[in-house]
Amino acid sequence: MSKVVVLGLEGENGLWVADLKAGTVTAVAANVADDLRKAGEFAPRGVSFATVAQTADELSGGFYDK
């Protein structure tokens, strides 16, 4: 099973790679991010859950109740 996730947030140009095993998040090089976005491929294979929060506190503070 994959332990790496590529993330892109609405309103932001860059992409991020989250290595779950290493516990790191790093920016994708701008030219690579541009190429990935131009490809226009969104394939959420292997994703069992995804959501957006403004802060990490919202995740642990029950933001679903709001």
N, C-alpha and C positions, 0 to 999 in steps of 0.2 A: 504494500500500500504506500502511496506517495506521502511524503512528509514535507512537501514544499508547495506553497500556494502563491500565485501571482495576483496581486490586488491592484485595482485602479479605482479611485474614488471620483464620483461625479463632481465636475467643477475643477478638478486638478489634472494637469497634463501628465504628470509622471506616473510610473508604475512601481510597485514594490514587490520584493520577493521575501516571503516569510518562510524561514526554514524552521519548522516546528521541532525537529529533532535537536538542532543546535540552539534553538531559542533566540534566533536573530531575525532582524528585519533590515533589509538593505534596499537602497534605490536601484532601479534598473537603469542602465546607461541610457541617456536621452535618445540616442539614435536607435537603439533596440526597442525602446518603448514606442517610439514613433512607428517603427516597422510593424510591431504587434498591433497597434491600434489601426493602422492603415489596412491591415489584413482583415479587420472587422470580424474576426472569428471569436465567438464567445461560446465556450464549451465547458459547462460546469460539471463535467464528468467527475465522479468521485466525491462530490460535495454533498454532504448530508444535511447541512444547515448553514445558512448565511444570513446575517442581518447587519444593520448599520446603527451605530450609536455615536453620539457626539463626544462622549468621554468614557473611559473605562469604568468610572464610578457608576454610570448608568447601567452597565451590565451586571454589576454585583448589587446594585441598589434596587433591583426590581423594576426596571423601566417598562416592562410589559404591563405593569399595573396602571401605568399612567394613561 
